[in-house]
Amino acid sequence: MLRVYVPEGFLSIKMNVGELDNVVYNEMASAVTTMFESKVYTGIAVDPAAQERQWVYRCRHGDETAMASLIARHRGRLVRTASNLLRDRYEAEDVSQDAFLKAFRELHKLRDDRAFSGYLYRICVRLCMDRLRSKRPEVSDFDSIQPHSGGAVENRVVVEKLLAQLPAELRTTLVLREMEQLSYEEVAEAMHVPVGTVRSRLHTARERFRRLWIEAVGE
């Protein structure tokens, strides 16, 4: 199983009456993380789920600190998922930032504050898919690649090139299931498709990836 490491960064978003302004990454989210992500705050045990519902409620009323808290909690997962899908750290940063902006702008569409995490994740996955669809699948030349000569690094290069040759729907399904380790139901929710469609796409994606791997490395 291949995972992509992405360094932590910080995103601050300001809210003005009725609109969001996208600004630079800074220490705001980090400071909020230190304060809230510990299980105890001023000596009182914190329920993460209840805490998040409170943050979402406060976001609806323009509370910037609550927004930064949600960013601090979810940003790492979004960047990792986007990196695995797009194979580009900088593009993943952009998509993650866009996902937060879209989620906060359209927070009125979220009926249940408990569902914010899944709502945000779906936005991120769909933004990634939009970018993948806008790109033509790549055709790579593997003549100069010796995937086993140097171990994990070379194998990772091959995997990235092979994933780039899969259509957006197959690539996303494969990454969410095999790299992100989501259940079939979670993949279906993230991609907004039936579970049966996930199973069918996953089977096709695995078979195509296997054939591409054999063609690339000869085994």
C-alpha positions in Angstrom: 0.0 0.0 0.0 1.4 3.4 -1.0 0.9 6.6 0.9 2.0 10.1 0.1 3.5 12.3 2.8 2.5 15.9 2.7 4.0 18.5 5.1 1.6 20.4 7.3 0.7 23.9 6.4 -1.8 26.4 7.7 -4.8 28.1 6.2 -6.6 31.1 7.4 -9.9 32.2 6.0 -11.6 35.5 6.9 -15.3 36.1 6.7 -16.8 39.4 5.8 -20.5 40.1 5.8 -21.9 37.3 3.5 -18.6 36.4 1.8 -15.3 34.7 2.3 -11.9 36.1 1.4 -9.2 33.6 0.7 -5.9 34.6 2.4 -2.5 33.0 3.0 -1.5 30.0 5.1 -0.6 31.0 8.6 -0.3 29.9 12.2 -3.9 30.5 13.2 -5.1 27.0 12.5 -2.1 25.6 14.3 -2.7 27.6 17.4 -6.4 26.5 17.5 -5.3 22.9 17.0 -3.1 23.1 20.1 -5.9 24.5 22.2 -8.7 22.3 21.1 -7.3 19.0 19.8 -6.0 18.0 23.2 -8.7 15.9 24.8 -8.9 18.3 27.8 -9.6 22.0 27.7 -9.6 24.0 30.9 -9.7 20.8 32.8 -13.0 19.6 31.1 -13.0 16.5 28.9 -14.0 17.4 25.3 -16.2 15.2 23.1 -14.8 15.8 19.6 -18.1 15.2 17.9 -20.0 17.6 20.1 -17.1 20.1 19.8 -17.3 19.9 16.0 -21.1 20.5 16.0 -20.5 23.6 18.1 -17.8 24.9 15.7 -20.2 24.4 12.7 -22.9 26.2 14.6 -20.6 29.1 15.3 -19.4 29.1 11.7 -22.9 29.7 10.6 -22.7 33.0 12.6 -19.4 34.1 11.1 -17.1 33.0 13.9 -13.6 33.0 12.4 -12.0 31.0 15.3 -14.5 28.2 14.8 -13.7 28.2 11.1 -10.0 27.9 11.8 -10.7 25.1 14.2 -12.5 23.1 11.5 -9.6 23.8 9.1 -7.1 22.6 11.7 -9.0 19.4 12.3 -9.7 18.4 8.7 -6.9 19.9 6.6 -4.4 17.1 6.9 -6.9 14.4 5.7 -8.0 16.6 2.7 -4.4 17.3 1.6 -3.5 13.7 1.9 -6.5 12.5 -0.1 -6.1 15.1 -2.8 -2.3 14.3 -3.0 -3.1 10.6 -3.6 -5.7 11.4 -6.2 -3.8 14.2 -8.1 -0.2 13.1 -7.4 0.8 16.7 -7.0 1.3 18.2 -3.6 0.8 21.8 -4.7 -2.3 21.1 -6.6 -3.6 19.1 -3.6 -3.0 22.2 -1.4 -5.0 24.3 -3.9 -7.9 21.8 -4.0 -8.0 21.5 -0.2 -8.2 25.2 0.2 -11.0 25.4 -2.5 -12.9 22.6 -0.7 -12.9 24.6 2.6 -13.9 27.8 0.8 -16.8 26.0 -1.0 -17.9 24.3 2.2 -18.0 27.5 4.2 -19.7 29.4 1.4 -22.4 26.8 1.0 -22.7 25.9 4.7 -26.4 26.8 4.5 -26.9 23.7 2.4 -25.8 21.4 5.2 -28.9 20.4 7.2 -27.2 18.4 9.9 -24.2 19.9 11.7 -23.0 16.4 12.6 -22.5 15.7 8.9 -19.8 18.4 8.3 -16.9 16.0 8.0 -18.4 13.9 5.3 -19.8 17.0 3.5 -16.3 18.5 3.4 -14.7 15.3 2.2 -17.2 14.8 -0.6 -16.5 18.4 -1.8 -12.8 17.7 -1.9 -13.2 14.4 -3.8 -15.4 16.0 -6.4 -13.1 18.9 -6.9 -10.3 16.4 -7.5 -12.4 14.5 -9.9 -13.2 17.6 -11.8 -9.5 18.3 -12.2 -8.8 14.7 -13.3 -11.5 14.9 -15.9 -10.0 18.0 -17.3 -6.7 16.2 -18.0 -6.2 13.5 -20.7 -4.9 10.2 -19.4 -1.2 10.1 -19.7 0.7 7.5 -21.7 4.1 6.8 -20.1 7.3 5.3 -21.5 8.7 2.8 -18.9 11.8 1.7 -20.9 14.2 3.5 -18.6 12.4 2.5 -15.3 13.7 -0.4 -13.3 11.1 -0.6 -10.5 12.9 -3.1 -8.3 16.4 -1.7 -8.7 16.1 0.8 -5.9 13.0 -0.3 -4.0 10.1 1.8 -2.8 11.0 5.0 -4.5 11.1 3.5 -8.0 8.0 1.5 -7.3 6.2 4.6 -6.2 7.2 6.4 -9.5 5.7 3.5 -11.5 2.5 3.5 -9.4 2.0 7.2 -10.0 2.5 6.9 -13.7 0.1 4.0 -13.9 -2.6 5.8 -11.9 -2.2 8.7 -14.3 -3.3 6.4 -17.2 -6.7 5.5 -15.5 -9.9 7.5 -16.2 -10.9 9.8 -13.3 -13.7 7.6 -12.0 -11.6 4.4 -11.9 -8.6 6.2 -10.5 -10.6 7.9 -7.7 -12.3 4.6 -6.8 -9.0 2.7 -6.6 -7.3 5.4 -4.5 -10.2 5.9 -2.1 -10.5 2.1 -1.5 -6.9 0.9 -1.6 -4.9 4.0 -0.4 -7.4 5.8 1.7 -8.8 2.5 3.0 -12.4 3.6 2.9 -15.2 1.1 3.0 -17.4 0.5 -0.1 -20.1 2.5 1.6 -17.7 5.4 2.3 -16.4 5.4 -1.2 -20.0 5.4 -2.5 -20.9 8.4 -0.3 -17.8 10.3 -1.3 -18.3 9.8 -5.0 -22.1 10.0 -4.8 -22.8 6.7 -6.5 -24.4 3.4 -5.5 -22.3 0.8 -3.7 -22.8 -1.5 -6.7 -21.2 1.0 -9.0 -18.2 1.3 -6.6 -17.7 -2.5 -6.7 -17.9 -2.6 -10.4 -15.5 0.3 -10.9 -13.1 -1.1 -8.4 -13.0 -4.5 -10.2 -12.4 -2.7 -13.5 -9.7 -0.4 -12.0 -7.8 -3.3 -10.4 -7.8 -5.3 -13.6 -6.6 -2.3 -15.7 -4.0 -1.4 -13.1 -2.8 -5.0 -13.0 -2.4 -5.2 -16.8 -0.6 -1.8 -16.9 1.8 -3.0 -14.1 2.6 -6.2 -16.1 3.3 -4.2 -19.2 5.5 -1.8 -17.3 7.6 -4.1 -15.1 7.1 -7.5 -16.9 5.6 -9.4 -14.0 
